[in-house]
Amino acid sequence: MESNSISANPAATFTRQSRWILASREELNGGAIAWSEICASECIARLLLRKGFHSAEEVENFLRPRLNSLSDPFLLPQMETAVSRVLGALDRHERIVLFGDYDVDGVTSLALLDQMLRAYGGAPELFLPLRMEEGYGLSRESVERCLEQHRPQLLIAVDCGTASVTEIAELKRRGIDVIVLDHHEPQSELPDCVAIVNPKIRDCGMEYLCSVGIAFKLCHALLKTRPLPGFDLKAKLDLVALGTVADIVPLRDENRVLVQRGAIEIARTSRIGLRKLMQVAGVCPPILPEDIGYRVGPRLNAAGRLSTAEKSLRLLLTQDEGEAAVLAAELDQQNRERQGVETQIFAAAKEKVDSEFDPARDAAIVVGARGWHAGVLGIVASRVARKYHRPTIVIGFDDNGMGKGSGRSIEGLNLVDALKRCSGLLEKFGGHEMAAGLALREENFDRFAEAFRSTARDLLTEDALQPCLRLDDELAFTDIDMDFLRWHEMLQPFGNGNPQPLFLAREVEPVGSPRVLNEKHLIFRLRQGDRHRRAVYFNGAAIQLPAAPWDVAFRIRADEYEGETLVAMHVEAVRAAERCACD
């Protein structure tokens, strides 16, 4: 929404200016798919049409995901070699160590593999690096501690290892076999190890999987090779859904199936710890990706951000109700502490950005300071990138001048590709298209910031730098009913790669003044013609509303009230009524 008042600060003004772009209404007739035979809602049919389906069968598979549609796990690179080595280690009773990452993807991967290997009679050791002392992945410090504690014969690196050429060479020199299960972008050289099961090292059509998805594929491959009567892999999809949503990988193709079925397993999970965590987070069935992404996931992540992720791993594996209750309460408290640290650093970062950032000049933001806690920099980078609509790197330096940073991107810029162009100024870096981590020395900060901003300017178009609100379709209040909600919910799960539809309602007027809830949110009664609807505008109390009538951008969702399912309307933005640009 564009404010009526104009700030002298260009950065502050910039955050309020968005173009509203309404998608064109495609012709549904005359194509290869007879949409009227598939979907009773023309609006939903148009949303499906834009996804590029080529047959009615593809549409049916999307609307009704099935586990039997999952592809052969042996299509993943080097999976057969990995399975053979794991089964050999189990048969020979070798010491197996599962070496993970401290985020939700890493922790859920370890929990899943631990249960799988124990079902085969194995007794794997679980190892998580210390974020602050040892850093991400197979660092020299974490590897040495792992070897000292567990003396592995087979080390399975999960959610890390693709870029660990030197560290894995040293492990091999010491006679330790390594299998890598990872989804991070490969660099020019791959490590020499038993197997690298990473869908990004070879085109296999599953590059969207995160590490827990790859771990699930390994479990599936093990069971296909050596069946275990009575082991229910489907029941472990609760872990897969947690890691997949929390890692913000695209919810398309098999990820869509895994999350949709995994959400059902979360709702009926037998994991005492997960049930306790859902209680403290206020989450109840039906489970939606937003419940994972905004309530459960952050609490599982909190321990690894501020100290060690061991509590999160124990919570997922414990069978003791008392321990589960204590761990859930501790993770909830650590999440509150994380929020406090994050709020302080975001305020400091915002102050720096507002004093330096020029939206007409800068295609990216790089900000840093001494003492910023490395565990929350990714969240801060995400908030800054969202506020200013720029790729953002946030860096915290220690007393020795060594900096650890996290980056988040916007559509149109591959973060890893951009960092490769600046790699001469970095100690190390790695990650994905939209999120990355890096390390650099304080004396290189200014040169790196300039190089990264220049790179972003080269790679991003002016259109990509202009924030816009993309509206999927126009809906009248008369179109919103329970039948439409039923079709809308068949598009779930929503998330990265399958965003929740954003609708436009024109010429809307408030009936009376909005009610303010918790000093942050607005509750409206809105009128369009002779139809009225109740709507919630989260964090809308801080927004200066224009004079009515309004155009309203909104989403819908199912809402339970006194045992009855209702259609809830969540306002995303409000502007004075006007014509809307179309794609």
C-alpha positions as CSV (number, residue, x, y, z in Angstrom):
1,M,0.0,0.0,0.0
2,E,1.2,3.5,-0.8
3,S,1.0,5.9,2.1
4,N,-0.6,9.3,1.7
5,S,2.4,10.8,3.5
6,I,5.9,10.9,1.8
7,S,9.0,10.3,4.0
8,A,12.2,12.2,3.3
9,N,14.0,8.9,3.8
10,P,14.2,7.1,0.3
11,A,14.5,3.7,2.0
12,A,11.4,4.2,4.1
13,T,9.4,5.5,1.1
14,F,10.6,2.5,-1.0
15,T,9.1,-0.1,1.4
16,R,5.6,1.2,0.8
17,Q,5.6,1.3,-3.0
18,S,4.3,-1.7,-4.8
19,R,2.6,-2.2,-8.2
20,W,-0.5,-4.3,-8.1
21,I,-0.4,-6.7,-11.1
22,L,-3.4,-8.8,-11.9
23,A,-2.8,-11.9,-13.9
24,S,-4.7,-12.0,-17.2
25,R,-7.7,-14.4,-17.4
26,E,-6.8,-17.2,-19.7
27,E,-9.2,-18.8,-22.1
28,L,-10.2,-22.2,-20.6
29,N,-11.8,-23.6,-23.7
30,G,-10.0,-25.0,-26.8
31,G,-7.0,-26.4,-25.0
32,A,-5.8,-29.9,-24.5
33,I,-7.5,-30.2,-21.1
34,A,-11.3,-30.1,-20.7
35,W,-11.3,-28.0,-17.5
36,S,-15.1,-28.1,-17.0
37,E,-14.8,-31.9,-16.5
38,I,-12.1,-31.5,-13.9
39,C,-13.0,-28.5,-11.8
40,A,-16.3,-26.8,-11.0
41,S,-14.6,-23.4,-10.3
42,E,-13.4,-21.4,-13.3
43,C,-11.1,-19.4,-11.0
44,I,-9.4,-22.6,-9.7
45,A,-9.2,-24.0,-13.2
46,R,-7.3,-20.8,-14.3
47,L,-4.9,-21.2,-11.4
48,L,-4.3,-24.8,-12.5
49,L,-3.9,-23.9,-16.1
50,R,-1.0,-21.5,-15.3
51,K,0.9,-24.4,-13.7
52,G,1.5,-25.8,-17.2
53,F,-0.1,-29.2,-17.0
54,H,-0.2,-31.2,-20.2
55,S,-2.9,-33.7,-19.4
56,A,-5.9,-34.4,-17.2
57,E,-3.9,-37.1,-15.4
58,E,-1.3,-34.5,-14.4
59,V,-4.0,-32.3,-13.0
60,E,-5.5,-35.2,-11.1
61,N,-2.1,-36.2,-9.6
62,F,-1.6,-32.6,-8.4
63,L,-5.1,-32.3,-6.8
64,R,-4.9,-35.7,-5.2
65,P,-1.2,-36.5,-4.4
66,R,-0.5,-40.2,-3.9
67,L,2.5,-42.0,-2.5
68,N,2.4,-44.5,-5.2
69,S,3.4,-41.8,-7.6
70,L,6.8,-41.4,-6.0
71,S,9.7,-42.3,-8.4
72,D,12.3,-45.0,-8.0
73,P,14.8,-43.9,-5.3
74,F,17.6,-45.4,-7.4
75,L,17.2,-42.6,-9.9
76,L,19.1,-40.4,-7.5
77,P,22.9,-40.3,-8.4
78,Q,25.1,-43.0,-6.7
79,M,22.1,-44.3,-4.6
80,E,22.9,-48.0,-5.4
81,T,26.5,-47.5,-4.2
82,A,25.3,-45.8,-1.0
83,V,22.8,-48.6,-0.3
84,S,25.4,-51.3,-0.8
85,R,27.8,-49.6,1.5
86,V,25.2,-49.0,4.3
87,L,24.0,-52.6,4.2
88,G,27.6,-53.9,4.3
89,A,28.3,-51.7,7.3
90,L,25.3,-53.1,9.1
91,D,26.2,-56.7,8.2
92,R,29.7,-56.2,9.5
93,H,28.6,-54.3,12.6
94,E,30.8,-51.3,11.7
95,R,30.7,-48.1,13.7
96,I,28.4,-45.8,11.8
97,V,28.1,-42.1,12.6
98,L,25.3,-39.9,11.2
99,F,26.9,-36.4,10.9
100,G,24.1,-33.8,10.5
101,D,23.4,-30.1,10.4
102,Y,21.9,-28.1,13.2
103,D,18.8,-26.9,11.3
104,V,15.4,-28.6,11.0
105,D,16.4,-30.3,7.8
106,G,19.5,-31.8,9.3
107,V,17.9,-32.8,12.6
108,T,14.9,-34.5,11.0
109,S,17.3,-36.3,8.6
110,L,19.3,-37.7,11.5
111,A,16.2,-38.8,13.4
112,L,14.8,-40.6,10.3
113,L,18.0,-42.4,9.5
114,D,18.6,-43.3,13.1
115,Q,15.2,-45.1,13.2
116,M,15.8,-46.8,9.9
117,L,19.2,-48.2,10.8
118,R,18.1,-49.3,14.2
119,A,15.2,-51.2,12.6
120,Y,17.9,-53.1,10.7
121,G,19.7,-53.9,14.0
122,G,22.3,-51.1,13.7
123,A,23.3,-48.7,16.5
124,P,24.4,-45.5,14.8
125,E,26.0,-42.6,16.7
126,L,24.5,-39.2,16.1
127,F,26.7,-36.1,15.8
128,L,25.8,-32.5,15.4
129,P,28.4,-29.7,15.1
130,L,28.4,-26.8,17.5
131,R,27.2,-23.7,15.5
132,M,29.2,-21.1,17.3
133,E,32.4,-23.0,18.0
134,E,32.7,-25.2,14.9
135,G,30.5,-23.7,12.2
136,Y,28.6,-25.4,9.5
137,G,29.2,-28.9,8.1
138,L,32.4,-30.9,8.1
139,S,34.6,-28.2,9.5
140,R,38.1,-29.3,10.8
141,E,37.0,-28.7,14.4
142,S,33.8,-30.7,14.2
143,V,35.4,-33.6,12.4
144,E,38.1,-33.8,15.0
145,R,35.6,-33.9,17.8
146,C,33.5,-36.5,16.0
147,L,36.5,-38.8,15.4
148,E,37.6,-38.4,19.0
149,Q,34.1,-39.2,20.4
150,H,33.0,-42.0,18.0
151,R,35.9,-43.4,15.9
152,P,33.6,-44.0,12.9
153,Q,34.3,-46.6,10.2
154,L,31.5,-45.2,8.0
155,L,30.5,-41.5,8.3
156,I,27.2,-40.5,6.7
157,A,27.3,-36.7,6.2
158,V,23.7,-35.3,6.0
159,D,22.8,-31.8,4.7
160,C,26.4,-31.0,4.2
161,G,29.6,-32.4,2.6
162,T,29.1,-31.6,-1.1
163,A,31.8,-28.8,-0.9
164,S,34.0,-30.6,1.8
165,V,36.7,-31.7,-0.6
166,T,39.6,-31.2,1.8
167,E,37.9,-32.5,4.9
168,I,36.6,-35.7,3.2
169,A,40.1,-36.3,1.7
170,E,41.5,-36.3,5.2
171,L,38.9,-38.7,6.4
172,K,39.7,-41.0,3.6
173,R,43.4,-40.8,4.4
174,R,42.5,-41.9,8.0
175,G,40.7,-45.0,6.6
176,I,37.1,-43.6,7.1
177,D,34.5,-44.1,4.4
178,V,32.1,-41.2,3.8
179,I,28.7,-41.1,2.2
180,V,27.2,-37.7,1.5
181,L,23.4,-37.1,1.5
182,D,23.1,-33.4,0.5
183,H,21.2,-30.9,-1.6
184,H,23.6,-28.0,-1.6
185,E,24.9,-26.6,-4.9
186,P,28.0,-28.5,-6.1
187,Q,31.1,-26.4,-6.8
188,S,33.8,-27.1,-9.4
189,E,35.3,-30.1,-7.6
190,L,33.4,-32.9,-5.8
191,P,34.9,-34.8,-2.8
192,D,36.3,-38.2,-3.3
193,C,34.1,-40.5,-1.3
194,V,32.0,-43.7,-1.4
195,A,28.9,-41.9,-2.8
196,I,27.4,-38.4,-3.1
197,V,23.7,-38.7,-3.2
198,N,22.9,-35.2,-4.3
199,P,20.2,-34.6,-7.0
200,K,22.1,-31.5,-8.1
201,I,25.3,-33.3,-9.2
202,R,23.4,-34.9,-12.1
203,D,20.1,-34.2,-13.8
204,C,17.6,-36.7,-12.3
205,G,14.5,-34.5,-12.0
206,M,14.5,-34.3,-8.2
207,E,16.7,-31.2,-7.7
208,Y,14.0,-29.8,-5.5
209,L,14.5,-32.4,-2.7
210,C,16.1,-31.2,0.6
211,S,18.2,-33.5,2.7
212,V,15.4,-35.1,4.7
213,G,13.7,-35.9,1.3
214,I,17.0,-37.5,0.2
215,A,17.3,-39.4,3.5
216,F,13.7,-40.7,2.9
217,K,14.7,-41.8,-0.6
218,L,17.7,-43.7,0.9
219,C,15.4,-45.4,3.4
220,H,13.0,-46.3,0.6
221,A,16.0,-47.7,-1.4
222,L,17.2,-49.8,1.6
223,L,13.7,-51.2,2.0
224,K,13.4,-52.1,-1.7
225,T,16.7,-53.9,-1.4
226,R,16.2,-55.6,1.9
227,P,12.5,-55.4,3.0
228,L,11.7,-55.1,6.7
229,P,8.3,-56.6,7.5
230,G,6.5,-54.4,10.0
231,F,8.5,-51.2,9.4
232,D,6.1,-48.4,8.4
233,L,8.1,-45.8,6.4
234,K,4.9,-43.8,5.7
235,A,4.6,-43.1,9.4
236,K,8.0,-41.4,9.3
237,L,6.7,-38.8,6.8
238,D,6.1,-36.5,9.7
239,L,9.8,-35.9,9.9
240,V,10.0,-35.4,6.1
241,A,7.3,-32.8,6.1
242,L,8.9,-30.9,9.0
243,G,12.3,-30.7,7.3
244,T,11.0,-30.0,3.8
245,V,8.7,-27.1,4.8
246,A,11.3,-25.6,7.2
247,D,14.0,-25.7,4.6
248,I,11.8,-23.7,2.2
249,V,12.4,-25.9,-0.8
250,P,9.8,-25.9,-3.6
251,L,6.6,-27.7,-2.7
252,R,6.2,-29.2,-6.2
253,D,6.3,-32.7,-7.7
254,E,7.4,-35.3,-5.0
255,N,7.9,-32.6,-2.3
256,R,4.2,-31.9,-2.7
257,V,3.3,-35.5,-2.1
258,L,5.7,-35.9,0.9
259,V,4.5,-32.7,2.6
260,Q,0.8,-33.4,2.0
261,R,1.0,-36.9,3.4
262,G,3.5,-35.9,6.0
263,A,1.1,-33.3,7.4
264,I,-1.4,-36.1,7.9
265,E,1.2,-38.0,9.8
266,I,2.1,-35.0,12.0
267,A,-1.5,-34.7,13.0
268,R,-1.5,-38.3,14.3
269,T,2.2,-38.6,15.1
270,S,3.2,-41.1,17.7
271,R,6.3,-39.0,18.6
272,I,5.7,-37.8,22.2
273,G,8.1,-34.9,21.8
274,L,6.5,-33.6,18.6
275,R,3.1,-33.8,20.3
276,K,4.4,-31.8,23.3
277,L,6.0,-29.2,21.0
278,M,2.8,-28.8,19.1
279,Q,0.9,-28.2,22.4
280,V,3.3,-25.4,23.5
281,A,3.2,-23.9,19.9
282,G,-0.6,-23.9,19.9
283,V,-0.8,-26.2,16.8
284,C,-3.7,-28.5,16.2
285,P,-5.0,-30.5,13.2
286,P,-5.4,-30.0,10.3
287,I,-1.7,-29.3,10.0
288,L,-0.8,-26.7,7.4
289,P,2.7,-25.7,6.1
290,E,2.3,-22.4,7.9
291,D,2.0,-24.2,11.2
292,I,5.3,-25.9,10.4
293,G,7.0,-22.8,9.0
294,Y,5.9,-20.3,11.6
295,R,5.3,-22.3,14.8
296,V,6.9,-25.8,15.0
297,G,9.9,-25.2,12.7
298,P,11.2,-22.1,14.5
299,R,11.1,-23.9,17.9
300,L,13.0,-26.8,16.5
301,N,15.5,-24.4,15.0
302,A,15.9,-22.3,18.1
303,A,18.2,-24.6,19.9
304,G,20.7,-24.9,17.0
305,R,20.6,-21.1,16.4
306,L,21.6,-20.1,19.9
307,S,23.6,-23.2,21.2
308,T,23.3,-26.8,20.1
309,A,20.6,-28.6,18.2
310,E,20.9,-31.7,20.5
311,K,17.7,-30.9,22.3
312,S,15.7,-30.8,19.1
313,L,17.1,-34.1,18.0
314,R,16.3,-35.7,21.4
315,L,12.8,-34.3,21.3
316,L,12.1,-36.1,18.0
317,L,13.5,-39.4,19.3
318,T,12.5,-39.5,22.9
319,Q,10.0,-42.0,24.1
320,D,9.8,-40.6,27.6
321,E,6.8,-38.3,28.3
322,G,8.5,-36.4,31.1
323,E,11.6,-35.7,29.0
324,A,9.5,-34.7,26.1
325,A,7.6,-32.1,28.1
326,V,10.8,-30.6,29.5
327,L,12.4,-30.4,26.1
328,A,9.4,-28.9,24.5
329,A,9.3,-26.2,27.2
330,E,13.0,-25.5,26.8
331,L,12.7,-25.2,23.0
332,D,9.8,-22.8,23.4
333,Q,11.8,-20.7,25.8
334,Q,14.9,-20.7,23.5
335,N,12.7,-19.6,20.7
336,R,11.6,-16.6,22.8
337,E,15.2,-15.8,23.4
338,R,16.0,-16.2,19.7
339,Q,13.2,-13.7,18.9
340,G,14.6,-11.2,21.3
341,V,18.1,-11.5,19.8
342,E,16.7,-11.3,16.3
343,T,14.6,-8.2,17.1
344,Q,17.7,-6.4,18.5
345,I,19.9,-7.2,15.5
346,F,17.1,-6.4,13.0
347,A,16.6,-3.0,14.5
348,A,20.4,-2.3,14.4
349,A,20.6,-3.6,10.8
350,K,17.5,-1.5,9.8
351,E,19.1,1.6,11.3
352,K,22.3,1.0,9.2
353,V,20.3,0.4,6.0
354,D,18.0,3.4,6.4
355,S,21.1,5.6,6.7
356,E,23.0,4.2,3.7
357,F,20.6,2.5,1.3
358,D,19.5,4.3,-1.9
359,P,16.9,2.2,-3.8
360,A,17.7,4.1,-7.1
361,R,21.4,3.2,-6.8
362,D,21.7,0.0,-4.8
363,A,20.6,-3.4,-6.3
364,A,21.6,-5.2,-3.1
365,I,22.1,-4.7,0.6
366,V,25.2,-5.8,2.6
367,V,25.2,-4.9,6.3
368,G,27.4,-6.1,9.2
369,A,28.7,-5.3,12.7
370,R,30.7,-6.9,15.5
371,G,28.9,-8.9,18.0
372,W,25.9,-9.9,15.9
373,H,24.9,-13.4,16.8
374,A,25.5,-15.8,13.9
375,G,22.5,-17.9,14.7
376,V,19.9,-15.4,13.7
377,L,21.6,-13.7,10.8
378,G,19.6,-15.7,8.2
379,I,16.3,-14.6,9.7
380,V,17.4,-11.0,9.9
381,A,18.6,-11.2,6.2
382,S,15.2,-12.6,5.3
383,R,13.4,-9.7,7.0
384,V,15.6,-7.1,5.5
385,A,15.3,-8.6,2.0
386,R,11.5,-8.7,2.3
387,K,11.3,-5.1,3.7
388,Y,13.5,-3.5,1.0
389,H,13.0,-6.0,-1.8
390,R,16.7,-6.5,-2.3
391,P,19.1,-9.4,-2.1
392,T,20.6,-9.1,1.4
393,I,23.8,-10.3,3.1
394,V,24.0,-9.8,6.9
395,I,27.3,-10.5,8.6
396,G,28.4,-10.7,12.2
397,F,32.1,-10.3,13.1
398,D,33.8,-11.7,16.2
399,D,36.5,-10.0,18.2
400,N,39.2,-11.4,15.9
401,G,37.6,-9.8,12.9
402,M,36.3,-13.1,11.4
403,G,32.8,-12.7,10.0
404,K,30.0,-15.2,9.4
405,G,27.2,-14.1,7.2
406,S,23.9,-15.3,5.8
407,G,22.2,-14.2,2.6
408,R,18.7,-14.2,1.3
409,S,17.7,-13.4,-2.3
410,I,14.8,-12.1,-4.3
411,E,13.3,-13.6,-7.5
412,G,15.8,-13.1,-10.4
413,L,19.1,-13.6,-8.6
414,N,20.8,-16.9,-7.9
415,L,22.7,-16.2,-4.7
416,V,25.3,-18.8,-5.1
417,D,26.1,-17.7,-8.6
418,A,26.4,-14.1,-7.4
419,L,28.7,-15.1,-4.6
420,K,30.9,-17.0,-7.0
421,R,31.7,-13.7,-8.7
422,C,32.9,-12.3,-5.4
423,S,34.6,-15.5,-4.1
424,G,38.1,-13.9,-4.2
425,L,37.1,-11.8,-1.2
426,L,35.5,-14.7,0.8
427,E,37.0,-17.4,3.0
428,K,34.2,-19.8,2.0
429,F,30.6,-19.8,0.9
430,G,27.8,-22.2,-0.1
431,G,24.1,-22.7,-0.2
432,H,21.1,-22.5,-2.6
433,E,19.7,-20.1,-5.1
434,M,17.7,-18.2,-2.5
435,A,19.7,-18.7,0.7
436,A,23.5,-19.0,1.3
437,G,26.1,-18.7,4.0
438,L,29.6,-17.2,3.9
439,A,32.7,-16.3,5.9
440,L,35.0,-13.4,5.3
441,R,37.5,-11.2,7.1
442,E,36.5,-7.8,8.4
443,E,39.1,-6.0,6.4
444,N,37.4,-7.3,3.2
445,F,34.0,-6.2,4.2
446,D,33.8,-2.9,2.2
447,R,35.3,-4.4,-0.9
448,F,33.0,-7.4,-0.7
449,A,29.9,-5.2,-0.2
450,E,30.8,-3.1,-3.2
451,A,31.5,-6.2,-5.3
452,F,28.2,-7.9,-4.3
453,R,26.1,-4.8,-5.0
454,S,27.8,-4.4,-8.4
455,T,27.1,-8.1,-9.2
456,A,23.5,-7.7,-8.2
457,R,23.2,-4.6,-10.4
458,D,24.5,-6.7,-13.4
459,L,22.3,-9.7,-12.8
460,L,19.0,-8.0,-11.9
461,T,16.6,-6.2,-14.2
462,E,14.8,-3.0,-13.3
463,D,11.5,-4.9,-13.2
464,A,13.0,-7.4,-10.7
465,L,14.0,-4.5,-8.4
466,Q,10.5,-3.1,-8.4
467,P,8.4,-4.6,-5.7
468,C,5.0,-5.7,-6.9
469,L,1.9,-7.4,-5.6
470,R,1.0,-10.2,-8.0
471,L,-2.7,-11.0,-7.8
472,D,-3.9,-14.3,-9.1
473,D,-7.5,-13.5,-9.9
474,E,-10.4,-11.1,-9.1
475,L,-13.0,-12.5,-6.8
476,A,-16.4,-10.9,-5.9
477,F,-17.7,-11.5,-2.4
478,T,-20.5,-13.5,-4.1
479,D,-18.0,-16.0,-5.4
480,I,-16.6,-16.9,-2.0
481,D,-18.5,-19.9,-0.5
482,M,-17.8,-23.3,1.0
483,D,-17.7,-25.0,-2.4
484,F,-15.0,-22.6,-3.6
485,L,-13.1,-23.1,-0.3
486,R,-13.2,-26.9,-0.9
487,W,-11.5,-26.5,-4.4
488,H,-9.1,-23.9,-3.0
489,E,-8.0,-26.3,-0.2
490,M,-7.2,-29.0,-2.9
491,L,-4.4,-26.7,-4.0
492,Q,-2.7,-27.3,-0.6
493,P,0.1,-27.6,0.6
494,F,1.0,-24.0,-0.1
495,G,4.6,-22.7,0.2
496,N,7.7,-22.1,-2.0
497,G,6.9,-23.2,-5.5
498,N,3.2,-23.4,-4.8
499,P,2.2,-20.1,-3.3
500,Q,-1.2,-19.5,-1.8
501,P,-3.4,-17.6,-4.3
502,L,-3.8,-13.9,-3.7
503,F,-7.1,-12.5,-4.8
504,L,-8.4,-9.0,-5.6
505,A,-11.8,-7.6,-4.5
506,R,-12.7,-4.1,-6.0
507,E,-14.8,-1.3,-4.6
508,V,-14.9,-2.6,-1.1
509,E,-16.0,-0.4,1.9
510,P,-15.7,-0.9,5.6
511,V,-18.8,-1.1,7.7
512,G,-17.9,1.1,10.6
513,S,-14.5,1.4,12.1
514,P,-12.2,-1.6,12.4
515,R,-11.6,-3.2,15.8
516,V,-7.9,-3.3,16.9
517,L,-6.8,-6.6,18.3
518,N,-3.6,-7.0,20.5
519,E,-2.6,-3.4,19.4
520,K,-1.4,-4.9,16.0
521,H,-4.2,-6.4,14.0
522,L,-7.4,-5.0,12.5
523,I,-10.7,-6.8,12.3
524,F,-13.1,-5.4,9.7
525,R,-16.6,-5.9,8.5
526,L,-16.4,-5.3,4.8
527,R,-19.1,-4.6,2.2
528,Q,-19.1,-5.1,-1.5
529,G,-22.5,-4.3,-3.0
530,D,-25.0,-6.0,-0.8
531,R,-22.6,-8.7,0.5
532,H,-20.7,-8.5,3.8
533,R,-17.6,-10.3,4.9
534,R,-15.6,-10.4,8.1
535,A,-11.9,-9.9,7.5
536,V,-8.6,-9.8,9.5
537,Y,-5.7,-7.6,8.5
538,F,-2.7,-8.9,10.5
539,N,-0.3,-6.1,11.5
540,G,-2.6,-3.7,9.8
541,A,-2.9,-1.3,12.8
542,A,0.4,0.3,11.8
543,I,-0.8,1.0,8.2
544,Q,-2.3,4.3,7.2
545,L,-5.5,3.3,5.5
546,P,-6.7,5.4,2.4
547,A,-10.1,6.8,2.0
548,A,-12.8,4.3,0.9
549,P,-13.8,2.7,-1.4
550,W,-10.8,0.3,-1.4
551,D,-9.3,-2.4,-3.5
552,V,-8.4,-5.3,-1.2
553,A,-5.8,-7.9,-1.8
554,F,-6.6,-11.0,0.3
555,R,-6.3,-14.7,0.8
556,I,-8.8,-17.2,2.1
557,R,-8.5,-20.2,4.4
558,A,-10.7,-22.6,6.3
559,D,-11.4,-21.5,9.9
560,E,-13.0,-23.5,12.6
561,Y,-15.4,-21.7,14.9
562,E,-17.6,-23.5,17.5
563,G,-17.4,-26.7,15.5
564,E,-18.3,-25.1,12.2
565,T,-16.0,-24.6,9.2
566,L,-16.1,-21.0,7.9
567,V,-14.3,-19.2,5.1
568,A,-11.8,-16.8,6.7
569,M,-10.6,-13.7,4.7
570,H,-7.1,-12.5,5.5
571,V,-6.3,-9.0,4.1
572,E,-2.7,-8.6,2.7
573,A,-3.0,-5.0,1.4
574,V,-5.4,-2.2,0.9
575,R,-5.3,0.7,-1.5
576,A,-7.7,3.4,-2.8
577,A,-9.9,1.8,-5.5
578,E,-8.4,2.1,-9.0
579,R,-7.7,0.2,-12.2
580,C,-5.2,-2.6,-11.9
581,A,-2.4,-3.4,-14.3
582,C,-2.5,-6.8,-15.9
583,D,0.3,-9.1,-17.0
